[in-house]
Amino acid sequence: MRAELLVVGAGPAGVSAALWARALELDVLLLDGAPAPGGQLHAVNFHPQDVPGFEQGDGPALAAAYARQLAAASVPLRTDCLAIGIRSAGGHTAVELAGGEWIEAAAVLVASGVRRRRLDVPGEREFDGRGVSYSANRDRDSLAGRRVAVVGGGDAAFENALLLSRAGSDVTLLVRGAVRARHEFRARVAADERIRVIERARVTSIEGDDRVRVLRVTGGQGSSTHPAETELAVDGVVIKVGVVPNSEWCRSSIICDEEGFLRVDERLATSLRHVWAAGDVTRPHPPSIPVAIGQGAQAVAMIRAVLRAG
Ligand SMILES: Cc1cc2nc3c(=O)[nH]c(=O)nc-3n(C[C@H](O)[C@H](O)[C@H](O)COP(=O)(O)OP(=O)(O)OC[C@H]3O[C@@H](n4cnc5c(N)ncnc54)[C@H](O)[C@@H]3O)c2cc1C
Protein backbone atom coordinates (compact mmCIF):
# COMPACT_ATOMS: atom_id res chain seq x y z
CA MET A 1 0.00 0.00 0.00
CA ARG A 2 1.16 3.58 -0.68
CA ALA A 3 0.20 7.05 0.55
CA GLU A 4 1.66 10.47 -0.09
CA LEU A 5 1.45 11.23 3.64
CA LEU A 6 1.13 8.53 6.29
CA VAL A 7 0.08 9.78 9.74
CA VAL A 8 0.76 7.36 12.61
CA GLY A 9 -1.56 8.07 15.55
CA ALA A 10 -5.08 9.50 15.51
CA GLY A 11 -5.00 11.63 18.64
CA PRO A 12 -5.50 15.41 18.42
CA ALA A 13 -2.16 15.89 16.60
CA GLY A 14 -2.76 13.17 14.03
CA VAL A 15 -6.40 14.09 13.41
CA SER A 16 -5.55 17.76 12.98
CA ALA A 17 -2.75 16.81 10.56
CA ALA A 18 -4.98 14.49 8.55
CA LEU A 19 -7.72 17.12 8.21
CA TRP A 20 -5.20 19.73 7.11
CA ALA A 21 -3.63 17.30 4.66
CA ARG A 22 -7.03 16.60 3.16
CA ALA A 23 -7.77 20.31 2.84
CA LEU A 24 -4.38 20.81 1.15
CA GLU A 25 -5.18 17.95 -1.23
CA LEU A 26 -2.47 15.60 -0.04
CA ASP A 27 -3.16 11.91 -0.44
CA VAL A 28 -3.22 11.07 3.28
CA LEU A 29 -3.69 7.85 5.25
CA LEU A 30 -4.27 7.98 9.02
CA LEU A 31 -3.70 4.91 11.15
CA ASP A 32 -4.06 4.11 14.84
CA GLY A 33 -3.41 1.05 16.97
CA ALA A 34 -6.60 1.69 18.97
CA PRO A 35 -10.15 0.86 17.84
CA ALA A 36 -11.15 4.55 17.49
CA PRO A 37 -9.50 7.94 17.00
CA GLY A 38 -9.00 10.33 19.94
CA GLY A 39 -5.92 9.05 21.76
CA GLN A 40 -5.73 10.33 25.33
CA LEU A 41 -9.04 12.15 24.94
CA HIS A 42 -10.66 8.86 25.92
CA ALA A 43 -9.16 9.33 29.41
CA VAL A 44 -10.25 12.97 29.89
CA ASN A 45 -13.27 12.74 32.17
CA PHE A 46 -14.11 16.42 32.34
CA HIS A 47 -14.64 19.36 30.01
CA PRO A 48 -11.21 20.40 28.66
CA GLN A 49 -11.56 24.15 29.04
CA ASP A 50 -8.61 25.15 26.88
CA VAL A 51 -10.05 23.94 23.59
CA PRO A 52 -11.52 26.90 21.69
CA GLY A 53 -15.02 26.31 20.36
CA PHE A 54 -15.59 23.14 22.35
CA GLU A 55 -18.08 24.62 24.76
CA GLN A 56 -19.22 21.51 26.55
CA GLY A 57 -18.58 17.78 26.76
CA ASP A 58 -15.74 15.56 27.97
CA GLY A 59 -12.78 13.96 26.18
CA PRO A 60 -14.71 11.02 24.67
CA ALA A 61 -17.28 13.49 23.29
CA LEU A 62 -14.49 15.40 21.58
CA ALA A 63 -13.04 12.11 20.28
CA ALA A 64 -16.45 11.20 18.84
CA ALA A 65 -16.56 14.60 17.12
CA TYR A 66 -13.12 13.83 15.61
CA ALA A 67 -14.44 10.54 14.22
CA ARG A 68 -17.42 12.34 12.66
CA GLN A 69 -15.22 15.07 11.20
CA LEU A 70 -12.77 12.55 9.70
CA ALA A 71 -15.66 10.67 8.10
CA ALA A 72 -17.22 13.89 6.78
CA ALA A 73 -13.89 14.88 5.21
CA SER A 74 -13.47 11.34 3.79
CA VAL A 75 -10.07 10.90 5.44
CA PRO A 76 -8.94 7.28 5.02
CA LEU A 77 -8.57 5.90 8.56
CA ARG A 78 -7.32 2.46 9.59
CA THR A 79 -7.92 1.59 13.24
CA ASP A 80 -6.59 -1.44 15.21
CA CYS A 81 -3.52 -0.92 13.08
CA LEU A 82 -0.27 -0.82 15.04
CA ALA A 83 2.98 0.54 13.59
CA ILE A 84 5.98 -1.52 14.71
CA GLY A 85 8.84 -0.17 12.61
CA ILE A 86 9.97 2.52 10.19
CA ARG A 87 12.72 2.79 7.60
CA SER A 88 13.81 5.45 5.18
CA ALA A 89 16.31 4.79 2.43
CA GLY A 90 16.94 5.94 -1.11
CA GLY A 91 14.11 8.49 -0.99
CA HIS A 92 11.58 5.86 0.12
CA THR A 93 10.01 5.82 3.57
CA ALA A 94 7.99 2.87 4.82
CA VAL A 95 6.20 1.92 8.02
CA GLU A 96 5.83 -1.70 9.11
CA LEU A 97 2.56 -2.81 10.68
CA ALA A 98 1.97 -5.59 13.17
CA GLY A 99 1.14 -8.50 10.91
CA GLY A 100 3.97 -7.80 8.50
CA GLU A 101 2.41 -5.33 6.04
CA TRP A 102 4.54 -2.36 4.92
CA ILE A 103 3.03 0.99 3.92
CA GLU A 104 5.19 3.21 1.72
CA ALA A 105 4.86 6.97 1.89
CA ALA A 106 6.55 10.06 0.51
CA ALA A 107 6.32 11.52 4.02
CA VAL A 108 5.48 10.14 7.46
CA LEU A 109 4.16 12.09 10.44
CA VAL A 110 4.71 10.42 13.81
CA ALA A 111 1.88 11.43 16.16
CA SER A 112 1.85 8.39 18.42
CA GLY A 113 1.56 10.33 21.69
CA VAL A 114 2.18 8.94 25.15
CA ARG A 115 0.80 6.34 27.57
CA ARG A 116 0.64 6.08 31.37
CA ARG A 117 3.72 5.20 33.40
CA ARG A 118 3.66 2.44 36.05
CA LEU A 119 5.13 2.70 39.56
CA ASP A 120 6.98 -0.62 39.15
CA VAL A 121 6.84 -1.52 42.86
CA PRO A 122 6.07 -4.91 44.44
CA GLY A 123 2.32 -5.58 44.51
CA GLU A 124 1.42 -3.25 41.63
CA ARG A 125 0.79 -5.97 39.07
CA GLU A 126 -0.41 -8.53 41.65
CA PHE A 127 -3.24 -6.25 42.85
CA ASP A 128 -4.09 -4.74 39.46
CA GLY A 129 -7.89 -4.75 39.41
CA ARG A 130 -8.05 -5.70 43.11
CA GLY A 131 -7.52 -2.22 44.52
CA VAL A 132 -4.79 -1.01 42.17
CA SER A 133 -6.35 1.27 39.60
CA TYR A 134 -5.12 3.57 36.86
CA SER A 135 -8.41 5.44 36.48
CA ALA A 136 -10.63 6.65 39.28
CA ASN A 137 -13.34 7.27 36.74
CA ARG A 138 -13.31 3.74 35.40
CA ASP A 139 -13.14 2.18 38.90
CA ARG A 140 -15.35 4.72 40.61
CA ASP A 141 -17.92 2.17 41.76
CA SER A 142 -15.39 -0.01 43.63
CA LEU A 143 -13.52 2.98 45.12
CA ALA A 144 -16.48 5.19 46.10
CA GLY A 145 -16.82 5.85 49.82
CA ARG A 146 -13.49 4.14 50.64
CA ARG A 147 -10.00 5.16 51.77
CA VAL A 148 -8.05 5.71 48.60
CA ALA A 149 -4.52 6.90 47.91
CA VAL A 150 -3.85 8.70 44.66
CA VAL A 151 -0.18 8.69 43.63
CA GLY A 152 1.13 11.53 41.47
CA GLY A 153 1.56 15.28 41.31
CA GLY A 154 0.19 16.25 37.90
CA ASP A 155 -3.20 17.17 36.45
CA ALA A 156 -4.37 13.58 36.16
CA ALA A 157 -3.60 12.79 39.83
CA PHE A 158 -5.33 15.91 41.08
CA GLU A 159 -8.33 15.36 38.82
CA ASN A 160 -8.65 11.77 40.04
CA ALA A 161 -8.45 12.89 43.68
CA LEU A 162 -11.27 15.37 43.10
CA LEU A 163 -13.36 12.76 41.33
CA LEU A 164 -12.97 10.32 44.25
CA SER A 165 -13.77 13.00 46.79
CA ARG A 166 -16.99 13.72 44.90
CA ALA A 167 -17.74 9.98 45.15
CA GLY A 168 -17.45 10.16 48.95
CA SER A 169 -13.96 8.66 49.31
CA ASP A 170 -11.34 9.81 51.81
CA VAL A 171 -8.38 10.62 49.62
CA THR A 172 -4.67 10.80 50.39
CA LEU A 173 -2.75 12.38 47.55
CA LEU A 174 0.86 11.16 47.61
CA VAL A 175 3.16 13.48 45.68
CA ARG A 176 6.72 12.29 45.17
CA GLY A 177 8.37 15.42 43.79
CA ALA A 178 7.06 18.87 42.99
CA VAL A 179 3.35 19.45 42.40
CA ARG A 180 2.89 19.96 38.64
CA ALA A 181 -0.92 20.17 38.49
CA ARG A 182 -2.39 23.32 37.02
CA HIS A 183 -3.45 26.10 39.38
CA GLU A 184 -7.17 25.41 38.96
CA PHE A 185 -6.79 21.81 40.20
CA ARG A 186 -4.45 22.79 43.04
CA ALA A 187 -6.94 25.36 44.31
CA ARG A 188 -9.83 22.90 44.18
CA VAL A 189 -7.84 20.22 46.01
CA ALA A 190 -6.69 22.69 48.68
CA ALA A 191 -10.33 23.64 49.32
CA ASP A 192 -11.50 20.02 49.57
CA GLU A 193 -11.69 18.68 53.12
CA ARG A 194 -11.79 15.06 51.98
CA ILE A 195 -8.36 15.31 50.32
CA ARG A 196 -5.10 15.24 52.30
CA VAL A 197 -1.92 16.00 50.36
CA ILE A 198 1.41 14.45 51.44
CA GLU A 199 4.40 15.75 49.56
CA ARG A 200 7.82 14.11 49.11
CA ALA A 201 6.24 10.68 49.63
CA ARG A 202 7.39 7.60 47.72
CA VAL A 203 5.38 4.35 47.58
CA THR A 204 7.73 1.38 47.99
CA SER A 205 5.23 -1.49 47.99
CA ILE A 206 1.54 -2.33 47.78
CA GLU A 207 0.32 -5.07 50.11
CA GLY A 208 -2.91 -6.86 50.93
CA ASP A 209 -4.74 -10.19 50.92
CA ASP A 210 -7.60 -10.66 48.50
CA ARG A 211 -7.28 -6.94 47.72
CA VAL A 212 -5.10 -3.93 48.59
CA ARG A 213 -4.92 -3.12 52.33
CA VAL A 214 -1.69 -1.21 52.92
CA LEU A 215 0.81 1.03 51.13
CA ARG A 216 4.37 1.26 52.38
CA VAL A 217 5.53 4.85 51.99
CA THR A 218 8.91 6.48 52.62
CA GLY A 219 9.47 10.19 53.17
CA GLY A 220 6.46 12.42 53.37
CA GLN A 221 5.96 15.90 54.80
CA GLY A 222 8.26 16.54 57.75
CA SER A 223 10.00 13.30 56.88
CA SER A 224 13.02 14.18 58.99
CA THR A 225 10.93 13.72 62.14
CA HIS A 226 9.05 10.65 60.86
CA PRO A 227 10.23 7.06 60.54
CA ALA A 228 11.81 6.33 57.17
CA GLU A 229 8.91 4.05 56.25
CA THR A 230 5.27 4.35 57.24
CA GLU A 231 2.21 2.24 56.54
CA LEU A 232 -0.87 3.79 55.03
CA ALA A 233 -4.06 1.76 55.41
CA VAL A 234 -6.09 2.04 52.22
CA ASP A 235 -8.76 0.16 50.29
CA GLY A 236 -7.38 1.20 46.95
CA VAL A 237 -4.68 3.13 45.15
CA VAL A 238 -4.98 5.09 41.93
CA ILE A 239 -1.66 5.49 40.12
CA LYS A 240 -1.16 8.62 38.02
CA VAL A 241 2.59 9.11 37.74
CA GLY A 242 3.11 10.52 34.33
CA VAL A 243 3.67 9.20 30.89
CA VAL A 244 6.10 7.46 28.57
CA PRO A 245 6.27 8.20 24.84
CA ASN A 246 4.86 5.66 22.38
CA SER A 247 8.08 5.67 20.41
CA GLU A 248 9.49 2.15 20.87
CA TRP A 249 8.40 1.30 17.34
CA CYS A 250 10.60 4.01 15.77
CA ARG A 251 13.29 4.69 18.40
CA SER A 252 16.00 2.70 16.67
CA SER A 253 15.63 4.82 13.51
CA ILE A 254 14.94 8.33 14.88
CA ILE A 255 16.96 10.37 17.37
CA CYS A 256 15.13 10.67 20.72
CA ASP A 257 15.93 12.27 24.07
CA GLU A 258 16.95 10.19 27.07
CA GLU A 259 13.30 9.30 27.85
CA GLY A 260 12.36 8.35 24.32
CA PHE A 261 10.61 11.57 23.21
CA LEU A 262 11.35 12.35 19.55
CA ARG A 263 13.71 15.22 18.87
CA VAL A 264 12.38 17.62 16.23
CA ASP A 265 13.71 20.86 14.73
CA GLU A 266 11.73 24.12 14.46
CA ARG A 267 9.95 22.69 11.39
CA LEU A 268 9.00 19.55 13.34
CA ALA A 269 11.31 17.43 11.18
CA THR A 270 12.94 14.43 12.88
CA SER A 271 16.44 13.11 12.26
CA LEU A 272 15.05 10.65 9.69
CA ARG A 273 14.63 11.99 6.15
CA HIS A 274 11.00 12.74 5.23
CA VAL A 275 9.75 11.91 8.72
CA TRP A 276 8.15 14.59 10.90
CA ALA A 277 6.62 14.40 14.39
CA ALA A 278 3.90 16.29 16.26
CA GLY A 279 2.08 16.27 19.59
CA ASP A 280 2.97 14.72 22.93
CA VAL A 281 5.53 12.30 21.46
CA THR A 282 7.80 15.37 20.90
CA ARG A 283 7.55 16.52 24.56
CA PRO A 284 5.87 19.86 23.76
CA HIS A 285 5.32 22.56 26.38
CA PRO A 286 2.66 22.22 27.57
CA PRO A 287 1.53 18.78 26.39
CA SER A 288 -2.06 19.64 25.59
CA ILE A 289 -4.84 19.36 23.04
CA PRO A 290 -4.34 22.85 21.54
CA VAL A 291 -0.56 22.38 21.19
CA ALA A 292 -1.03 18.94 19.58
CA ILE A 293 -3.60 20.37 17.15
CA GLY A 294 -1.31 23.28 16.29
CA GLN A 295 1.72 21.05 15.77
CA GLY A 296 -0.28 18.69 13.57
CA ALA A 297 -1.27 21.58 11.33
CA GLN A 298 2.23 23.08 11.31
CA ALA A 299 3.84 19.76 10.41
CA VAL A 300 1.53 19.29 7.44
CA ALA A 301 2.30 22.77 6.14
CA MET A 302 6.03 21.91 6.34
CA ILE A 303 5.51 18.51 4.74
CA ARG A 304 3.49 19.94 1.86
CA ALA A 305 6.15 22.56 1.18
CA VAL A 306 8.84 19.86 0.97
CA LEU A 307 6.76 17.43 -1.11
CA ARG A 308 5.53 20.04 -3.57
CA ALA A 309 9.03 21.52 -3.91
CA GLY A 310 10.39 18.06 -4.72
C1 LIG B 1 -6.52 12.53 32.20
C2 LIG B 1 -6.05 13.55 31.19
C3 LIG B 1 -6.56 14.83 31.21
C4 LIG B 1 -6.12 15.78 30.27
N1 LIG B 1 -6.69 17.04 30.30
C5 LIG B 1 -6.35 17.94 29.35
C6 LIG B 1 -7.00 19.23 29.29
O1 LIG B 1 -7.87 19.56 30.08
N2 LIG B 1 -6.61 20.09 28.32
C7 LIG B 1 -5.64 19.76 27.42
O2 LIG B 1 -5.36 20.57 26.55
N3 LIG B 1 -5.01 18.56 27.44
C8 LIG B 1 -5.35 17.64 28.37
N4 LIG B 1 -4.74 16.41 28.40
C9 LIG B 1 -3.61 16.14 27.46
C10 LIG B 1 -4.08 15.85 26.02
O3 LIG B 1 -5.07 14.82 26.03
C11 LIG B 1 -2.86 15.43 25.20
O4 LIG B 1 -1.91 16.46 25.25
C12 LIG B 1 -3.24 15.16 23.74
O5 LIG B 1 -4.18 14.09 23.66
C13 LIG B 1 -2.00 14.79 22.93
O6 LIG B 1 -2.40 14.45 21.64
P1 LIG B 1 -1.47 13.56 20.68
O7 LIG B 1 -2.21 13.46 19.40
O8 LIG B 1 -0.09 14.11 20.64
O9 LIG B 1 -1.31 12.13 21.37
P2 LIG B 1 -2.35 11.08 21.97
O10 LIG B 1 -3.59 11.73 22.41
O11 LIG B 1 -1.54 10.32 22.97
O12 LIG B 1 -2.69 10.13 20.74
C14 LIG B 1 -1.72 9.25 20.20
C15 LIG B 1 -2.42 8.19 19.36
O13 LIG B 1 -1.41 7.38 18.75
C16 LIG B 1 -1.82 6.00 18.79
N5 LIG B 1 -0.60 5.17 18.74
C17 LIG B 1 0.37 5.05 19.68
N6 LIG B 1 1.33 4.21 19.26
C18 LIG B 1 0.94 3.77 18.04
C19 LIG B 1 1.53 2.87 17.10
N7 LIG B 1 2.71 2.27 17.32
N8 LIG B 1 0.86 2.63 15.94
C20 LIG B 1 -0.32 3.23 15.70
N9 LIG B 1 -0.94 4.11 16.56
C21 LIG B 1 -0.30 4.36 17.72
C22 LIG B 1 -2.57 5.89 20.11
O14 LIG B 1 -3.47 4.79 20.07
C23 LIG B 1 -3.30 7.24 20.18
O15 LIG B 1 -4.58 7.17 19.60
C24 LIG B 1 -5.14 15.44 29.30
C25 LIG B 1 -4.63 14.14 29.28
C26 LIG B 1 -5.08 13.19 30.20
C27 LIG B 1 -4.53 11.78 30.16
The ligand as a Tripos MOL2 file, in Angstrom:
@<TRIPOS>MOLECULE
LIG
   53    58     1     0     0
SMALL
NO_CHARGES

@<TRIPOS>ATOM
      1 C1         -6.5210   12.5310   32.2040 C.3       1 LIG1
      2 C2         -6.0450   13.5540   31.1880 C.ar      1 LIG1
      3 C3         -6.5550   14.8310   31.2110 C.ar      1 LIG1
      4 C4         -6.1230   15.7820   30.2720 C.ar      1 LIG1
      5 N1         -6.6890   17.0370   30.2980 N.ar      1 LIG1
      6 C5         -6.3530   17.9360   29.3490 C.ar      1 LIG1
      7 C6         -7.0040   19.2310   29.2920 C.ar      1 LIG1
      8 O1         -7.8750   19.5580   30.0830 O.2       1 LIG1
      9 N2         -6.6060   20.0850   28.3210 N.ar      1 LIG1
     10 C7         -5.6400   19.7610   27.4240 C.ar      1 LIG1
     11 O2         -5.3560   20.5740   26.5520 O.2       1 LIG1
     12 N3         -5.0120   18.5600   27.4350 N.ar      1 LIG1
     13 C8         -5.3520   17.6420   28.3670 C.ar      1 LIG1
     14 N4         -4.7400   16.4100   28.3960 N.ar      1 LIG1
     15 C9         -3.6120   16.1400   27.4600 C.3       1 LIG1
     16 C10        -4.0790   15.8480   26.0180 C.3       1 LIG1
     17 O3         -5.0670   14.8240   26.0310 O.3       1 LIG1
     18 C11        -2.8650   15.4270   25.1970 C.3       1 LIG1
     19 O4         -1.9110   16.4640   25.2470 O.3       1 LIG1
     20 C12        -3.2450   15.1600   23.7370 C.3       1 LIG1
     21 O5         -4.1790   14.0920   23.6580 O.3       1 LIG1
     22 C13        -1.9960   14.7920   22.9280 C.3       1 LIG1
     23 O6         -2.3970   14.4520   21.6390 O.3       1 LIG1
     24 P1         -1.4650   13.5560   20.6770 P.3       1 LIG1
     25 O7         -2.2090   13.4560   19.4030 O.co2     1 LIG1
     26 O8         -0.0900   14.1060   20.6440 O.co2     1 LIG1
     27 O9         -1.3130   12.1320   21.3740 O.3       1 LIG1
     28 P2         -2.3470   11.0810   21.9710 P.3       1 LIG1
     29 O10        -3.5940   11.7330   22.4070 O.co2     1 LIG1
     30 O11        -1.5360   10.3200   22.9740 O.co2     1 LIG1
     31 O12        -2.6910   10.1310   20.7390 O.3       1 LIG1
     32 C14        -1.7220    9.2540   20.1950 C.3       1 LIG1
     33 C15        -2.4240    8.1890   19.3610 C.3       1 LIG1
     34 O13        -1.4100    7.3780   18.7510 O.3       1 LIG1
     35 C16        -1.8230    6.0010   18.7950 C.3       1 LIG1
     36 N5         -0.6040    5.1740   18.7440 N.ar      1 LIG1
     37 C17         0.3710    5.0520   19.6790 C.ar      1 LIG1
     38 N6          1.3310    4.2130   19.2600 N.ar      1 LIG1
     39 C18         0.9390    3.7710   18.0400 C.ar      1 LIG1
     40 C19         1.5290    2.8710   17.0990 C.ar      1 LIG1
     41 N7          2.7090    2.2700   17.3150 N.pl3     1 LIG1
     42 N8          0.8620    2.6270   15.9400 N.ar      1 LIG1
     43 C20        -0.3210    3.2320   15.6970 C.ar      1 LIG1
     44 N9         -0.9380    4.1060   16.5600 N.ar      1 LIG1
     45 C21        -0.2950    4.3640   17.7190 C.ar      1 LIG1
     46 C22        -2.5740    5.8900   20.1150 C.3       1 LIG1
     47 O14        -3.4730    4.7890   20.0730 O.3       1 LIG1
     48 C23        -3.3010    7.2370   20.1750 C.3       1 LIG1
     49 O15        -4.5770    7.1710   19.5950 O.3       1 LIG1
     50 C24        -5.1400   15.4380   29.3020 C.ar      1 LIG1
     51 C25        -4.6350   14.1380   29.2790 C.ar      1 LIG1
     52 C26        -5.0790   13.1900   30.2020 C.ar      1 LIG1
     53 C27        -4.5340   11.7810   30.1620 C.3       1 LIG1
@<TRIPOS>BOND
     1     1     2 1
     2     2     3 ar
     3     2    52 ar
     4     3     4 ar
     5     4     5 ar
     6     4    50 ar
     7     5     6 ar
     8     6     7 ar
     9     6    13 1
    10     7     8 2
    11     7     9 ar
    12     9    10 ar
    13    10    11 2
    14    10    12 ar
    15    12    13 ar
    16    13    14 ar
    17    14    15 1
    18    14    50 ar
    19    15    16 1
    20    16    17 1
    21    16    18 1
    22    18    19 1
    23    18    20 1
    24    20    21 1
    25    20    22 1
    26    22    23 1
    27    23    24 1
    28    24    25 2
    29    24    26 1
    30    24    27 1
    31    27    28 1
    32    28    29 2
    33    28    30 1
    34    28    31 1
    35    31    32 1
    36    32    33 1
    37    33    34 1
    38    33    48 1
    39    34    35 1
    40    35    36 1
    41    35    46 1
    42    36    37 ar
    43    36    45 ar
    44    37    38 ar
    45    38    39 ar
    46    39    40 ar
    47    39    45 ar
    48    40    41 1
    49    40    42 ar
    50    42    43 ar
    51    43    44 ar
    52    44    45 ar
    53    46    47 1
    54    46    48 1
    55    48    49 1
    56    50    51 ar
    57    51    52 ar
    58    52    53 1
@<TRIPOS>SUBSTRUCTURE
     1 LIG1         1 GROUP 0 **** ****
